[in-house]
């Protein structure tokens, strides 16, 4: 069974394409420490079923999935259409 983690922040790139704008995701562990990792690592962990990630969007838990656009893999929530808006609206990670 996959472990679960809530994504609470992101770091953006300077790219205008929304499918390439997120560099890192992060959150807080149960012990209060912060975690942060690359989107590439997050994609690998989702695809290997090692981890499941989610965000809290408007009081609802929304799952993060791997999507592909023009051959480029990226992450988005299942509630989003083509653009990863729920993730892009998160605050910047420290």
Order of alpha helices (4+ residues) and beta strands (2+ residues): beta-beta-beta-beta-alpha-beta-beta-beta-alpha-beta
